[in-house]
Amino acid sequence: MKLIDLATLALTTALPAWAEITLTDLKGRTVTLADTPDRVLLGFYYEDFIAITGPGGIDKVVAISRAPWAEWRPMQWDAYKAVYPQIDTLPDVGDTETSTFSVEAAIAAKPDVALLAGWQFDALGEGVAQLEAAGIPIVVVDYNAQTLEAHLA
């Protein structure tokens, strides 16, 4: 089984539907997706996700953690919003850094998968179990893990 990185998972969202997908995320957790995700909750690594999936990838995003993008990097947010205006209307699930992440908002978005940065996953605490109990698998990604060991099994 391969350790999956953001690029691999993002590419699976751009492919036609397959059968069940089992992968190991960057926390070393085995995660099974019922099918190729069509609905993605994107917690971080927005521009990486878009770069990898191409222009159509953003259409699969059904919710975001808005503050780390719009508030931490407002010029980048504005540049992406000019090209992809739909990001401005995506439901905001809140931010783990400020303890505003809403498990209820995440569940209401009905994602097939939640892509979270490692620090978001760690801060989410019992929210991880709540999302998984609601049938939302969480895949932890870290695009900044620039070592081969972090991306290959």
N, C-alpha and C positions, 0 to 999 in steps of 0.2 A: 504494500500500500504506500502510495507517495504522499509526502507532506505537501499540501497544496498552498500556493501563494495567491495573492490577489489577482495576478494576471491569469492564472489557470482558472480560478473560480469565475472571474469576470468573463472570460472567454466562454465558459459553459453557459452563461446567461445569454450569449449571442448565438448559440447553436440551436438547431431544432431539438424538439423534445426527445429525450432518451428514456431509458429505464432508470431505475434507482441508481443513485450516485453515492458512493461511500468514500469519504476522504478523511484525512487527518489535518486538522487546522494547526495554526502556529502555536497553540498552547499544548499541542500533542493530543488533543481530544479527537476521538473518532466521531464523525458527524455523518449522518445519512440523510440525503435529500430524496424525497419521493420521485422527483423528476427534475429536469432542467428548470431552474427558477424563472418564472415569468414576472414575479412581483418581488422586488427587493427593497428592504429597509437598509438604507445606507447611512452608517454612523459616522464614517470618516473616509478619507482617501477618495474624495469626490472626483477630483480632476484625474487621478490615476484610473479610477473606474471608467470614466468617460473616454479617456485616451485609449484604454485597452478594448473597450466594447464598441467604440466608434459612436457616431452620432445617434444611432438608434438605441444604444444602451441606456440612455437617460430615460427613455420611454418605459423601461421596466422598473424604474425607481418609483415606489409608491409612498415613501416617507423618508425624511432625513432628520438627522440631528443638526439643526440649522445654525446654532450659535458658533460652533467651531469653524464654519465656513463664512457665513454672512457677517459675523461680528469679529472674529479673529483675523480674517483676511477680506475686508470689505471691498478692496479694489478688485481682487480676483473674483469675488462673488458678483460684483457688478459686470465684469467682463463676461463671465459665463451666463449670467442672466440675460445679457444682450443677445447672446446666441441661442440660449435655451430658456426662453421666458417662462416655461412651465415650472422651472425649479422654484419660482417665487410663490407658487400656489401649492407646492407639495406640503402635506401635513408635517408639522414639526413634532417630533417625539421628545424634545427637550434634550438636555445636556447632562452627562454624568459629572462633569467638572463642577457644576453649580448645583448638583443634586436636584435638577428639574426634570430628569428623564422620567417619562411617564410610560409605565408598562401598559396601562390601559390604552394610551394613544397608539402605542406600537401594535398591540393586538387589534385595535380597531382598523388599522391600515391593511390588515390581512396579508402580510407578506408571506412569500414562500420560504424566504430565508432572511435573516438579519446578518449583515456584514458589519462587524464591530472591530475597532482597534483594540489591541490588548489592554490598554489603560481603561477603555470604556467597559470592557468585559469585567476587569478586576473591580471597578468601582460599582458595577451594577449589583453585585451581591446577590440577594435572594431574588432579584428581578430576573436573573438567568433562569432559575427553576420555574418561575412564573411564565416566562415566554415559552420555554420548552414544554411546559405542561399544556400550554395553549396550542401546541403543535407547530411552533415556529422554531426551526433549528437555527442555532447561532453558529456562524463560522467566524473565528477570530483571525484577523489578518494583520500584518505589520509590514507595510511596504518599505519601511525604513530598516528592516532587518537585512542589511546588505551583506550577508554571508551566505555562501553556498549551503552550509549546514542548516540554515534557517529556511531554505527553500527546497531542499532535496532530501529524500529519505534514503 
